[in-house]
Amino acid sequence: MPSCCAKKCKNRSEQGFRLFGFPKDIQRKKIWTKQCGVQPKENSKLCEVFII
């Protein structure tokens, strides 16, 4: 049951939210990391709410 790794976000895939792995591209990953407020681990996922 994957869930979003962003601070204070409780969105889960079972609730219908789409989750995405962090990009390999360094610049894009920095943007995502800043947006969610956490340093991602290898298997961290971010929900569609935080993807811009």
mmCIF entry with sequence, helices, sheets and N, C-alpha, C, O atoms, coordinates in Angstrom:
data_MODEL
# 
_entry.id   MODEL 
# 
_entity.id                         1 
_entity.type                       polymer 
_entity.pdbx_number_of_molecules   1 
# 
_entity_poly.entity_id                      1 
_entity_poly.type                           'polypeptide(L)' 
_entity_poly.nstd_linkage                   no 
_entity_poly.nstd_monomer                   no 
_entity_poly.pdbx_seq_one_letter_code       MPSCCAKKCKNRSEQGFRLFGFPKDIQRKKIWTKQCGVQPKENSKLCEVFII 
_entity_poly.pdbx_seq_one_letter_code_can   MPSCCAKKCKNRSEQGFRLFGFPKDIQRKKIWTKQCGVQPKENSKLCEVFII 
_entity_poly.pdbx_strand_id                 A 
# 
loop_
_entity_poly_seq.entity_id 
_entity_poly_seq.num 
_entity_poly_seq.mon_id 
_entity_poly_seq.hetero 
1 1  MET n 
1 2  PRO n 
1 3  SER n 
1 4  CYS n 
1 5  CYS n 
1 6  ALA n 
1 7  LYS n 
1 8  LYS n 
1 9  CYS n 
1 10 LYS n 
1 11 ASN n 
1 12 ARG n 
1 13 SER n 
1 14 GLU n 
1 15 GLN n 
1 16 GLY n 
1 17 PHE n 
1 18 ARG n 
1 19 LEU n 
1 20 PHE n 
1 21 GLY n 
1 22 PHE n 
1 23 PRO n 
1 24 LYS n 
1 25 ASP n 
1 26 ILE n 
1 27 GLN n 
1 28 ARG n 
1 29 LYS n 
1 30 LYS n 
1 31 ILE n 
1 32 TRP n 
1 33 THR n 
1 34 LYS n 
1 35 GLN n 
1 36 CYS n 
1 37 GLY n 
1 38 VAL n 
1 39 GLN n 
1 40 PRO n 
1 41 LYS n 
1 42 GLU n 
1 43 ASN n 
1 44 SER n 
1 45 LYS n 
1 46 LEU n 
1 47 CYS n 
1 48 GLU n 
1 49 VAL n 
1 50 PHE n 
1 51 ILE n 
1 52 ILE n 
# 
_struct_asym.id          A 
_struct_asym.entity_id   1 
# 
loop_
_struct_conf.conf_type_id 
_struct_conf.id 
_struct_conf.pdbx_PDB_helix_id 
_struct_conf.beg_label_comp_id 
_struct_conf.beg_label_asym_id 
_struct_conf.beg_label_seq_id 
_struct_conf.pdbx_beg_PDB_ins_code 
_struct_conf.end_label_comp_id 
_struct_conf.end_label_asym_id 
_struct_conf.end_label_seq_id 
_struct_conf.pdbx_end_PDB_ins_code 
_struct_conf.beg_auth_comp_id 
_struct_conf.beg_auth_asym_id 
_struct_conf.beg_auth_seq_id 
_struct_conf.end_auth_comp_id 
_struct_conf.end_auth_asym_id 
_struct_conf.end_auth_seq_id 
_struct_conf.pdbx_PDB_helix_class 
_struct_conf.details 
_struct_conf.pdbx_PDB_helix_length 
HELX_P HELX_P1 AA1 SER A 13 ? GLN A 15 ? SER A 13 GLN A 15 5 ? 3  
HELX_P HELX_P2 AA2 ILE A 26 ? CYS A 36 ? ILE A 26 CYS A 36 1 ? 11 
HELX_P HELX_P3 AA3 GLU A 48 ? PHE A 50 ? GLU A 48 PHE A 50 5 ? 3  
# 
_struct_conf_type.id          HELX_P 
_struct_conf_type.criteria    ? 
_struct_conf_type.reference   ? 
# 
_struct_sheet.id               AA1 
_struct_sheet.type             ? 
_struct_sheet.number_strands   2 
_struct_sheet.details          ? 
# 
_struct_sheet_order.sheet_id     AA1 
_struct_sheet_order.range_id_1   1 
_struct_sheet_order.range_id_2   2 
_struct_sheet_order.offset       ? 
_struct_sheet_order.sense        anti-parallel 
# 
loop_
_struct_sheet_range.sheet_id 
_struct_sheet_range.id 
_struct_sheet_range.beg_label_comp_id 
_struct_sheet_range.beg_label_asym_id 
_struct_sheet_range.beg_label_seq_id 
_struct_sheet_range.pdbx_beg_PDB_ins_code 
_struct_sheet_range.end_label_comp_id 
_struct_sheet_range.end_label_asym_id 
_struct_sheet_range.end_label_seq_id 
_struct_sheet_range.pdbx_end_PDB_ins_code 
_struct_sheet_range.beg_auth_comp_id 
_struct_sheet_range.beg_auth_asym_id 
_struct_sheet_range.beg_auth_seq_id 
_struct_sheet_range.end_auth_comp_id 
_struct_sheet_range.end_auth_asym_id 
_struct_sheet_range.end_auth_seq_id 
AA1 1 LEU A 19 ? GLY A 21 ? LEU A 19 GLY A 21 
AA1 2 LYS A 45 ? CYS A 47 ? LYS A 45 CYS A 47 
# 
loop_
_atom_site.group_PDB 
_atom_site.id 
_atom_site.type_symbol 
_atom_site.label_atom_id 
_atom_site.label_alt_id 
_atom_site.label_comp_id 
_atom_site.label_asym_id 
_atom_site.label_entity_id 
_atom_site.label_seq_id 
_atom_site.pdbx_PDB_ins_code 
_atom_site.Cartn_x 
_atom_site.Cartn_y 
_atom_site.Cartn_z 
_atom_site.occupancy 
_atom_site.B_iso_or_equiv 
_atom_site.pdbx_formal_charge 
_atom_site.auth_seq_id 
_atom_site.auth_comp_id 
_atom_site.auth_asym_id 
_atom_site.auth_atom_id 
_atom_site.pdbx_PDB_model_num 
ATOM 1   N N  . MET A 1 1  ? 0.828  -1.179 0.000   1.00 0.00 ? 1  MET A N  1 
ATOM 2   C CA . MET A 1 1  ? 0.000  0.000  0.000   1.00 0.00 ? 1  MET A CA 1 
ATOM 3   C C  . MET A 1 1  ? 0.879  1.251  0.000   1.00 0.00 ? 1  MET A C  1 
ATOM 4   O O  . MET A 1 1  ? 1.185  1.787  1.065   1.00 0.00 ? 1  MET A O  1 
ATOM 5   N N  . PRO A 1 2  ? 1.279  1.711  -1.149  1.00 0.00 ? 2  PRO A N  1 
ATOM 6   C CA . PRO A 1 2  ? 2.135  2.893  -1.226  1.00 0.00 ? 2  PRO A CA 1 
ATOM 7   C C  . PRO A 1 2  ? 1.441  4.158  -0.728  1.00 0.00 ? 2  PRO A C  1 
ATOM 8   O O  . PRO A 1 2  ? 0.232  4.331  -0.884  1.00 0.00 ? 2  PRO A O  1 
ATOM 9   N N  . SER A 1 3  ? 2.234  5.030  -0.131  1.00 0.00 ? 3  SER A N  1 
ATOM 10  C CA . SER A 1 3  ? 1.712  6.321  0.321   1.00 0.00 ? 3  SER A CA 1 
ATOM 11  C C  . SER A 1 3  ? 2.703  7.419  -0.067  1.00 0.00 ? 3  SER A C  1 
ATOM 12  O O  . SER A 1 3  ? 3.856  7.149  -0.403  1.00 0.00 ? 3  SER A O  1 
ATOM 13  N N  . CYS A 1 4  ? 2.233  8.638  -0.012  1.00 0.00 ? 4  CYS A N  1 
ATOM 14  C CA . CYS A 1 4  ? 3.042  9.795  -0.377  1.00 0.00 ? 4  CYS A CA 1 
ATOM 15  C C  . CYS A 1 4  ? 4.053  10.091 0.734   1.00 0.00 ? 4  CYS A C  1 
ATOM 16  O O  . CYS A 1 4  ? 3.723  10.000 1.917   1.00 0.00 ? 4  CYS A O  1 
ATOM 17  N N  . CYS A 1 5  ? 5.281  10.443 0.353   1.00 0.00 ? 5  CYS A N  1 
ATOM 18  C CA . CYS A 1 5  ? 6.336  10.711 1.336   1.00 0.00 ? 5  CYS A CA 1 
ATOM 19  C C  . CYS A 1 5  ? 6.397  12.176 1.766   1.00 0.00 ? 5  CYS A C  1 
ATOM 20  O O  . CYS A 1 5  ? 7.187  12.519 2.645   1.00 0.00 ? 5  CYS A O  1 
ATOM 21  N N  . ALA A 1 6  ? 5.584  13.045 1.167   1.00 0.00 ? 6  ALA A N  1 
ATOM 22  C CA . ALA A 1 6  ? 5.628  14.471 1.498   1.00 0.00 ? 6  ALA A CA 1 
ATOM 23  C C  . ALA A 1 6  ? 5.198  14.710 2.945   1.00 0.00 ? 6  ALA A C  1 
ATOM 24  O O  . ALA A 1 6  ? 4.344  14.006 3.485   1.00 0.00 ? 6  ALA A O  1 
ATOM 25  N N  . LYS A 1 7  ? 5.817  15.726 3.557   1.00 0.00 ? 7  LYS A N  1 
ATOM 26  C CA . LYS A 1 7  ? 5.464  16.070 4.936   1.00 0.00 ? 7  LYS A CA 1 
ATOM 27  C C  . LYS A 1 7  ? 3.978  16.374 5.040   1.00 0.00 ? 7  LYS A C  1 
ATOM 28  O O  . LYS A 1 7  ? 3.421  17.083 4.202   1.00 0.00 ? 7  LYS A O  1 
ATOM 29  N N  . LYS A 1 8  ? 3.347  15.840 6.060   1.00 0.00 ? 8  LYS A N  1 
ATOM 30  C CA . LYS A 1 8  ? 1.941  16.073 6.394   1.00 0.00 ? 8  LYS A CA 1 
ATOM 31  C C  . LYS A 1 8  ? 0.959  15.573 5.332   1.00 0.00 ? 8  LYS A C  1 
ATOM 32  O O  . LYS A 1 8  ? -0.226 15.901 5.392   1.00 0.00 ? 8  LYS A O  1 
ATOM 33  N N  . CYS A 1 9  ? 1.425  14.795 4.373   1.00 0.00 ? 9  CYS A N  1 
ATOM 34  C CA . CYS A 1 9  ? 0.533  14.246 3.348   1.00 0.00 ? 9  CYS A CA 1 
ATOM 35  C C  . CYS A 1 9  ? 0.193  12.804 3.712   1.00 0.00 ? 9  CYS A C  1 
ATOM 36  O O  . CYS A 1 9  ? 1.085  11.997 3.975   1.00 0.00 ? 9  CYS A O  1 
ATOM 37  N N  . LYS A 1 10 ? -1.077 12.491 3.725   1.00 0.00 ? 10 LYS A N  1 
ATOM 38  C CA . LYS A 1 10 ? -1.525 11.148 4.064   1.00 0.00 ? 10 LYS A CA 1 
ATOM 39  C C  . LYS A 1 10 ? -2.186 10.451 2.874   1.00 0.00 ? 10 LYS A C  1 
ATOM 40  O O  . LYS A 1 10 ? -2.876 9.447  3.046   1.00 0.00 ? 10 LYS A O  1 
ATOM 41  N N  . ASN A 1 11 ? -1.977 10.981 1.675   1.00 0.00 ? 11 ASN A N  1 
ATOM 42  C CA . ASN A 1 11 ? -2.580 10.394 0.480   1.00 0.00 ? 11 ASN A CA 1 
ATOM 43  C C  . ASN A 1 11 ? -1.974 9.025  0.191   1.00 0.00 ? 11 ASN A C  1 
ATOM 44  O O  . ASN A 1 11 ? -0.764 8.822  0.301   1.00 0.00 ? 11 ASN A O  1 
ATOM 45  N N  . ARG A 1 12 ? -2.850 8.089  -0.181  1.00 0.00 ? 12 ARG A N  1 
ATOM 46  C CA . ARG A 1 12 ? -2.440 6.715  -0.459  1.00 0.00 ? 12 ARG A CA 1 
ATOM 47  C C  . ARG A 1 12 ? -3.028 6.263  -1.790  1.00 0.00 ? 12 ARG A C  1 
ATOM 48  O O  . ARG A 1 12 ? -4.010 6.826  -2.272  1.00 0.00 ? 12 ARG A O  1 
ATOM 49  N N  . SER A 1 13 ? -2.424 5.258  -2.364  1.00 0.00 ? 13 SER A N  1 
ATOM 50  C CA . SER A 1 13 ? -2.908 4.755  -3.651  1.00 0.00 ? 13 SER A CA 1 
ATOM 51  C C  . SER A 1 13 ? -4.312 4.168  -3.525  1.00 0.00 ? 13 SER A C  1 
ATOM 52  O O  . SER A 1 13 ? -5.102 4.262  -4.465  1.00 0.00 ? 13 SER A O  1 
ATOM 53  N N  . GLU A 1 14 ? -4.635 3.563  -2.380  1.00 0.00 ? 14 GLU A N  1 
ATOM 54  C CA . GLU A 1 14 ? -5.978 2.988  -2.201  1.00 0.00 ? 14 GLU A CA 1 
ATOM 55  C C  . GLU A 1 14 ? -7.072 4.050  -2.186  1.00 0.00 ? 14 GLU A C  1 
ATOM 56  O O  . GLU A 1 14 ? -8.243 3.741  -2.405  1.00 0.00 ? 14 GLU A O  1 
ATOM 57  N N  . GLN A 1 15 ? -6.695 5.290  -1.931  1.00 0.00 ? 15 GLN A N  1 
ATOM 58  C CA . GLN A 1 15 ? -7.661 6.393  -1.936  1.00 0.00 ? 15 GLN A CA 1 
ATOM 59  C C  . GLN A 1 15 ? -7.859 6.949  -3.346  1.00 0.00 ? 15 GLN A C  1 
ATOM 60  O O  . GLN A 1 15 ? -8.624 7.893  -3.543  1.00 0.00 ? 15 GLN A O  1 
ATOM 61  N N  . GLY A 1 16 ? -7.175 6.367  -4.314  1.00 0.00 ? 16 GLY A N  1 
ATOM 62  C CA . GLY A 1 16 ? -7.326 6.801  -5.694  1.00 0.00 ? 16 GLY A CA 1 
ATOM 63  C C  . GLY A 1 16 ? -6.279 7.792  -6.162  1.00 0.00 ? 16 GLY A C  1 
ATOM 64  O O  . GLY A 1 16 ? -6.352 8.277  -7.291  1.00 0.00 ? 16 GLY A O  1 
ATOM 65  N N  . PHE A 1 17 ? -5.306 8.105  -5.317  1.00 0.00 ? 17 PHE A N  1 
ATOM 66  C CA . PHE A 1 17 ? -4.242 9.031  -5.713  1.00 0.00 ? 17 PHE A CA 1 
ATOM 67  C C  . PHE A 1 17 ? -3.171 8.278  -6.503  1.00 0.00 ? 17 PHE A C  1 
ATOM 68  O O  . PHE A 1 17 ? -2.808 7.152  -6.163  1.00 0.00 ? 17 PHE A O  1 
ATOM 69  N N  . ARG A 1 18 ? -2.676 8.917  -7.556  1.00 0.00 ? 18 ARG A N  1 
ATOM 70  C CA . ARG A 1 18 ? -1.572 8.332  -8.313  1.00 0.00 ? 18 ARG A CA 1 
ATOM 71  C C  . ARG A 1 18 ? -0.266 8.725  -7.643  1.00 0.00 ? 18 ARG A C  1 
ATOM 72  O O  . ARG A 1 18 ? -0.085 9.875  -7.242  1.00 0.00 ? 18 ARG A O  1 
ATOM 73  N N  . LEU A 1 19 ? 0.639  7.767  -7.525  1.00 0.00 ? 19 LEU A N  1 
ATOM 74  C CA . LEU A 1 19 ? 1.939  7.995  -6.897  1.00 0.00 ? 19 LEU A CA 1 
ATOM 75  C C  . LEU A 1 19 ? 3.043  7.804  -7.928  1.00 0.00 ? 19 LEU A C  1 
ATOM 76  O O  . LEU A 1 19 ? 2.949  6.948  -8.808  1.00 0.00 ? 19 LEU A O  1 
ATOM 77  N N  . PHE A 1 20 ? 4.085  8.610  -7.807  1.00 0.00 ? 20 PHE A N  1 
ATOM 78  C CA . PHE A 1 20 ? 5.176  8.592  -8.772  1.00 0.00 ? 20 PHE A CA 1 
ATOM 79  C C  . PHE A 1 20 ? 6.513  8.479  -8.053  1.00 0.00 ? 20 PHE A C  1 
ATOM 80  O O  . PHE A 1 20 ? 6.711  9.087  -7.002  1.00 0.00 ? 20 PHE A O  1 
ATOM 81  N N  . GLY A 1 21 ? 7.423  7.706  -8.617  1.00 0.00 ? 21 GLY A N  1 
ATOM 82  C CA . GLY A 1 21 ? 8.787  7.642  -8.110  1.00 0.00 ? 21 GLY A CA 1 
ATOM 83  C C  . GLY A 1 21 ? 9.531  8.918  -8.487  1.00 0.00 ? 21 GLY A C  1 
ATOM 84  O O  . GLY A 1 21 ? 9.189  9.571  -9.473  1.00 0.00 ? 21 GLY A O  1 
ATOM 85  N N  . PHE A 1 22 ? 10.533 9.268  -7.715  1.00 0.00 ? 22 PHE A N  1 
ATOM 86  C CA . PHE A 1 22 ? 11.306 10.477 -7.997  1.00 0.00 ? 22 PHE A CA 1 
ATOM 87  C C  . PHE A 1 22 ? 12.105 10.298 -9.283  1.00 0.00 ? 22 PHE A C  1 
ATOM 88  O O  . PHE A 1 22 ? 12.596 9.204  -9.564  1.00 0.00 ? 22 PHE A O  1 
ATOM 89  N N  . PRO A 1 23 ? 12.235 11.366 -10.061 1.00 0.00 ? 23 PRO A N  1 
ATOM 90  C CA . PRO A 1 23 ? 12.965 11.276 -11.333 1.00 0.00 ? 23 PRO A CA 1 
ATOM 91  C C  . PRO A 1 23 ? 14.467 11.066 -11.128 1.00 0.00 ? 23 PRO A C  1 
ATOM 92  O O  . PRO A 1 23 ? 15.019 11.433 -10.092 1.00 0.00 ? 23 PRO A O  1 
ATOM 93  N N  . LYS A 1 24 ? 15.104 10.482 -12.109 1.00 0.00 ? 24 LYS A N  1 
ATOM 94  C CA . LYS A 1 24 ? 16.558 10.276 -12.076 1.00 0.00 ? 24 LYS A CA 1 
ATOM 95  C C  . LYS A 1 24 ? 17.301 11.570 -12.413 1.00 0.00 ? 24 LYS A C  1 
ATOM 96  O O  . LYS A 1 24 ? 18.423 11.780 -11.953 1.00 0.00 ? 24 LYS A O  1 
ATOM 97  N N  . ASP A 1 25 ? 16.682 12.431 -13.210 1.00 0.00 ? 25 ASP A N  1 
ATOM 98  C CA . ASP A 1 25 ? 17.281 13.710 -13.590 1.00 0.00 ? 25 ASP A CA 1 
ATOM 99  C C  . ASP A 1 25 ? 17.507 14.566 -12.334 1.00 0.00 ? 25 ASP A C  1 
ATOM 100 O O  . ASP A 1 25 ? 16.565 14.831 -11.587 1.00 0.00 ? 25 ASP A O  1 
ATOM 101 N N  . ILE A 1 26 ? 18.734 14.989 -12.108 1.00 0.00 ? 26 ILE A N  1 
ATOM 102 C CA . ILE A 1 26 ? 19.119 15.701 -10.881 1.00 0.00 ? 26 ILE A CA 1 
ATOM 103 C C  . ILE A 1 26 ? 18.324 16.992 -10.679 1.00 0.00 ? 26 ILE A C  1 
ATOM 104 O O  . ILE A 1 26 ? 17.809 17.233 -9.587  1.00 0.00 ? 26 ILE A O  1 
ATOM 105 N N  . GLN A 1 27 ? 18.218 17.814 -11.708 1.00 0.00 ? 27 GLN A N  1 
ATOM 106 C CA . GLN A 1 27 ? 17.510 19.098 -11.581 1.00 0.00 ? 27 GLN A CA 1 
ATOM 107 C C  . GLN A 1 27 ? 16.036 18.882 -11.249 1.00 0.00 ? 27 GLN A C  1 
ATOM 108 O O  . GLN A 1 27 ? 15.482 19.553 -10.378 1.00 0.00 ? 27 GLN A O  1 
ATOM 109 N N  . ARG A 1 28 ? 15.420 17.958 -11.935 1.00 0.00 ? 28 ARG A N  1 
ATOM 110 C CA . ARG A 1 28 ? 14.001 17.682 -11.690 1.00 0.00 ? 28 ARG A CA 1 
ATOM 111 C C  . ARG A 1 28 ? 13.798 17.101 -10.285 1.00 0.00 ? 28 ARG A C  1 
ATOM 112 O O  . ARG A 1 28 ? 12.830 17.436 -9.603  1.00 0.00 ? 28 ARG A O  1 
ATOM 113 N N  . LYS A 1 29 ? 14.707 16.239 -9.867  1.00 0.00 ? 29 LYS A N  1 
ATOM 114 C CA . LYS A 1 29 ? 14.626 15.644 -8.529  1.00 0.00 ? 29 LYS A CA 1 
ATOM 115 C C  . LYS A 1 29 ? 14.740 16.722 -7.449  1.00 0.00 ? 29 LYS A C  1 
ATOM 116 O O  . LYS A 1 29 ? 14.049 16.653 -6.433  1.00 0.00 ? 29 LYS A O  1 
ATOM 117 N N  . LYS A 1 30 ? 15.612 17.723 -7.663  1.00 0.00 ? 30 LYS A N  1 
ATOM 118 C CA . LYS A 1 30 ? 15.755 18.829 -6.705  1.00 0.00 ? 30 LYS A CA 1 
ATOM 119 C C  . LYS A 1 30 ? 14.445 19.602 -6.565  1.00 0.00 ? 30 LYS A C  1 
ATOM 120 O O  . LYS A 1 30 ? 14.058 19.983 -5.460  1.00 0.00 ? 30 LYS A O  1 
ATOM 121 N N  . ILE A 1 31 ? 13.769 19.829 -7.683  1.00 0.00 ? 31 ILE A N  1 
ATOM 122 C CA . ILE A 1 31 ? 12.483 20.539 -7.655  1.00 0.00 ? 31 ILE A CA 1 
ATOM 123 C C  . ILE A 1 31 ? 11.462 19.740 -6.859  1.00 0.00 ? 31 ILE A C  1 
ATOM 124 O O  . ILE A 1 31 ? 10.763 20.293 -6.010  1.00 0.00 ? 31 ILE A O  1 
ATOM 125 N N  . TRP A 1 32 ? 11.374 18.446 -7.127  1.00 0.00 ? 32 TRP A N  1 
ATOM 126 C CA . TRP A 1 32 ? 10.416 17.592 -6.415  1.00 0.00 ? 32 TRP A CA 1 
ATOM 127 C C  . TRP A 1 32 ? 10.741 17.547 -4.923  1.00 0.00 ? 32 TRP A C  1 
ATOM 128 O O  . TRP A 1 32 ? 9.840  17.600 -4.086  1.00 0.00 ? 32 TRP A O  1 
ATOM 129 N N  . THR A 1 33 ? 12.035 17.450 -4.592  1.00 0.00 ? 33 THR A N  1 
ATOM 130 C CA . THR A 1 33 ? 12.453 17.375 -3.191  1.00 0.00 ? 33 THR A CA 1 
ATOM 131 C C  . THR A 1 33 ? 12.075 18.655 -2.449  1.00 0.00 ? 33 THR A C  1 
ATOM 132 O O  . THR A 1 33 ? 11.589 18.598 -1.319  1.00 0.00 ? 33 THR A O  1 
ATOM 133 N N  . LYS A 1 34 ? 12.294 19.794 -3.075  1.00 0.00 ? 34 LYS A N  1 
ATOM 134 C CA . LYS A 1 34 ? 11.919 21.074 -2.468  1.00 0.00 ? 34 LYS A CA 1 
ATOM 135 C C  . LYS A 1 34 ? 10.407 21.158 -2.284  1.00 0.00 ? 34 LYS A C  1 
ATOM 136 O O  . LYS A 1 34 ? 9.930  21.638 -1.256  1.00 0.00 ? 34 LYS A O  1 
ATOM 137 N N  . GLN A 1 35 ? 9.663  20.699 -3.266  1.00 0.00 ? 35 GLN A N  1 
ATOM 138 C CA . GLN A 1 35 ? 8.199  20.749 -3.229  1.00 0.00 ? 35 GLN A CA 1 
ATOM 139 C C  . GLN A 1 35 ? 7.625  19.912 -2.082  1.00 0.00 ? 35 GLN A C  1 
ATOM 140 O O  . GLN A 1 35 ? 6.661  20.330 -1.440  1.00 0.00 ? 35 GLN A O  1 
ATOM 141 N N  . CYS A 1 36 ? 8.201  18.741 -1.818  1.00 0.00 ? 36 CYS A N  1 
ATOM 142 C CA . CYS A 1 36 ? 7.613  17.851 -0.812  1.00 0.00 ? 36 CYS A CA 1 
ATOM 143 C C  . CYS A 1 36 ? 8.209  18.029 0.579   1.00 0.00 ? 36 CYS A C  1 
ATOM 144 O O  . CYS A 1 36 ? 7.601  17.601 1.560   1.00 0.00 ? 36 CYS A O  1 
ATOM 145 N N  . GLY A 1 37 ? 9.385  18.652 0.692   1.00 0.00 ? 37 GLY A N  1 
ATOM 146 C CA . GLY A 1 37 ? 9.955  18.949 1.999   1.00 0.00 ? 37 GLY A CA 1 
ATOM 147 C C  . GLY A 1 37 ? 10.663 17.799 2.692   1.00 0.00 ? 37 GLY A C  1 
ATOM 148 O O  . GLY A 1 37 ? 10.898 17.867 3.898   1.00 0.00 ? 37 GLY A O  1 
ATOM 149 N N  . VAL A 1 38 ? 11.010 16.750 1.968   1.00 0.00 ? 38 VAL A N  1 
ATOM 150 C CA . VAL A 1 38 ? 11.756 15.628 2.552   1.00 0.00 ? 38 VAL A CA 1 
ATOM 151 C C  . VAL A 1 38 ? 12.843 15.183 1.584   1.00 0.00 ? 38 VAL A C  1 
ATOM 152 O O  . VAL A 1 38 ? 12.752 15.417 0.379   1.00 0.00 ? 38 VAL A O  1 
ATOM 153 N N  . GLN A 1 39 ? 13.866 14.541 2.121   1.00 0.00 ? 39 GLN A N  1 
ATOM 154 C CA . GLN A 1 39 ? 14.907 13.957 1.279   1.00 0.00 ? 39 GLN A CA 1 
ATOM 155 C C  . GLN A 1 39 ? 14.445 12.545 0.916   1.00 0.00 ? 39 GLN A C  1 
ATOM 156 O O  . GLN A 1 39 ? 14.320 11.699 1.801   1.00 0.00 ? 39 GLN A O  1 
ATOM 157 N N  . PRO A 1 40 ? 14.191 12.274 -0.362  1.00 0.00 ? 40 PRO A N  1 
ATOM 158 C CA . PRO A 1 40 ? 13.634 10.978 -0.745  1.00 0.00 ? 40 PRO A CA 1 
ATOM 159 C C  . PRO A 1 40 ? 14.637 9.836  -0.618  1.00 0.00 ? 40 PRO A C  1 
ATOM 160 O O  . PRO A 1 40 ? 15.844 10.016 -0.779  1.00 0.00 ? 40 PRO A O  1 
ATOM 161 N N  . LYS A 1 41 ? 14.094 8.657  -0.324  1.00 0.00 ? 41 LYS A N  1 
ATOM 162 C CA . LYS A 1 41 ? 14.882 7.431  -0.337  1.00 0.00 ? 41 LYS A CA 1 
ATOM 163 C C  . LYS A 1 41 ? 14.683 6.779  -1.698  1.00 0.00 ? 41 LYS A C  1 
ATOM 164 O O  . LYS A 1 41 ? 13.926 7.288  -2.525  1.00 0.00 ? 41 LYS A O  1 
ATOM 165 N N  . GLU A 1 42 ? 15.343 5.679  -1.932  1.00 0.00 ? 42 GLU A N  1 
ATOM 166 C CA . GLU A 1 42 ? 15.295 5.031  -3.243  1.00 0.00 ? 42 GLU A CA 1 
ATOM 167 C C  . GLU A 1 42 ? 13.876 4.670  -3.678  1.00 0.00 ? 42 GLU A C  1 
ATOM 168 O O  . GLU A 1 42 ? 13.543 4.797  -4.857  1.00 0.00 ? 42 GLU A O  1 
ATOM 169 N N  . ASN A 1 43 ? 13.038 4.221  -2.744  1.00 0.00 ? 43 ASN A N  1 
ATOM 170 C CA . ASN A 1 43 ? 11.683 3.785  -3.089  1.00 0.00 ? 43 ASN A CA 1 
ATOM 171 C C  . ASN A 1 43 ? 10.599 4.801  -2.734  1.00 0.00 ? 43 ASN A C  1 
ATOM 172 O O  . ASN A 1 43 ? 9.415  4.466  -2.771  1.00 0.00 ? 43 ASN A O  1 
ATOM 173 N N  . SER A 1 44 ? 10.972 6.016  -2.396  1.00 0.00 ? 44 SER A N  1 
ATOM 174 C CA . SER A 1 44 ? 9.989  7.042  -2.026  1.00 0.00 ? 44 SER A CA 1 
ATOM 175 C C  . SER A 1 44 ? 9.087  7.383  -3.205  1.00 0.00 ? 44 SER A C  1 
ATOM 176 O O  . SER A 1 44 ? 9.512  7.381  -4.361  1.00 0.00 ? 44 SER A O  1 
ATOM 177 N N  . LYS A 1 45 ? 7.828  7.677  -2.879  1.00 0.00 ? 45 LYS A N  1 
ATOM 178 C CA . LYS A 1 45 ? 6.843  8.060  -3.889  1.00 0.00 ? 45 LYS A CA 1 
ATOM 179 C C  . LYS A 1 45 ? 6.227  9.395  -3.500  1.00 0.00 ? 45 LYS A C  1 
ATOM 180 O O  . LYS A 1 45 ? 6.149  9.744  -2.322  1.00 0.00 ? 45 LYS A O  1 
ATOM 181 N N  . LEU A 1 46 ? 5.796  10.130 -4.508  1.00 0.00 ? 46 LEU A N  1 
ATOM 182 C CA . LEU A 1 46 ? 5.154  11.420 -4.308  1.00 0.00 ? 46 LEU A CA 1 
ATOM 183 C C  . LEU A 1 46 ? 3.807  11.377 -5.014  1.00 0.00 ? 46 LEU A C  1 
ATOM 184 O O  . LEU A 1 46 ? 3.718  10.907 -6.148  1.00 0.00 ? 46 LEU A O  1 
ATOM 185 N N  . CYS A 1 47 ? 2.756  11.863 -4.354  1.00 0.00 ? 47 CYS A N  1 
ATOM 186 C CA . CYS A 1 47 ? 1.424  11.798 -4.956  1.00 0.00 ? 47 CYS A CA 1 
ATOM 187 C C  . CYS A 1 47 ? 1.215  12.914 -5.971  1.00 0.00 ? 47 CYS A C  1 
ATOM 188 O O  . CYS A 1 47 ? 1.966  13.889 -6.013  1.00 0.00 ? 47 CYS A O  1 
ATOM 189 N N  . GLU A 1 48 ? 0.198  12.752 -6.770  1.00 0.00 ? 48 GLU A N  1 
ATOM 190 C CA . GLU A 1 48 ? -0.112 13.685 -7.860  1.00 0.00 ? 48 GLU A CA 1 
ATOM 191 C C  . GLU A 1 48 ? -0.371 15.106 -7.382  1.00 0.00 ? 48 GLU A C  1 
ATOM 192 O O  . GLU A 1 48 ? -0.235 16.044 -8.167  1.00 0.00 ? 48 GLU A O  1 
ATOM 193 N N  . VAL A 1 49 ? -0.739 15.294 -6.118  1.00 0.00 ? 49 VAL A N  1 
ATOM 194 C CA . VAL A 1 49 ? -1.030 16.625 -5.579  1.00 0.00 ? 49 VAL A CA 1 
ATOM 195 C C  . VAL A 1 49 ? 0.226  17.507 -5.600  1.00 0.00 ? 49 VAL A C  1 
ATOM 196 O O  . VAL A 1 49 ? 0.125  18.720 -5.786  1.00 0.00 ? 49 VAL A O  1 
ATOM 197 N N  . PHE A 1 50 ? 1.393  16.912 -5.412  1.00 0.00 ? 50 PHE A N  1 
ATOM 198 C CA . PHE A 1 50 ? 2.640  17.667 -5.306  1.00 0.00 ? 50 PHE A CA 1 
ATOM 199 C C  . PHE A 1 50 ? 3.394  17.789 -6.621  1.00 0.00 ? 50 PHE A C  1 
ATOM 200 O O  . PHE A 1 50 ? 4.399  18.497 -6.684  1.00 0.00 ? 50 PHE A O  1 
ATOM 201 N N  . ILE A 1 51 ? 2.944  17.130 -7.652  1.00 0.00 ? 51 ILE A N  1 
ATOM 202 C CA . ILE A 1 51 ? 3.629  17.169 -8.945  1.00 0.00 ? 51 ILE A CA 1 
ATOM 203 C C  . ILE A 1 51 ? 3.106  18.350 -9.742  1.00 0.00 ? 51 ILE A C  1 
ATOM 204 O O  . ILE A 1 51 ? 1.903  18.459 -9.979  1.00 0.00 ? 51 ILE A O  1 
ATOM 205 N N  . ILE A 1 52 ? 3.995  19.226 -10.153 1.00 0.00 ? 52 ILE A N  1 
ATOM 206 C CA . ILE A 1 52 ? 3.569  20.399 -10.935 1.00 0.00 ? 52 ILE A CA 1 
ATOM 207 C C  . ILE A 1 52 ? 4.242  20.404 -12.283 1.00 0.00 ? 52 ILE A C  1 
ATOM 208 O O  . ILE A 1 52 ? 4.012  21.311 -13.084 1.00 0.00 ? 52 ILE A O  1 
# 
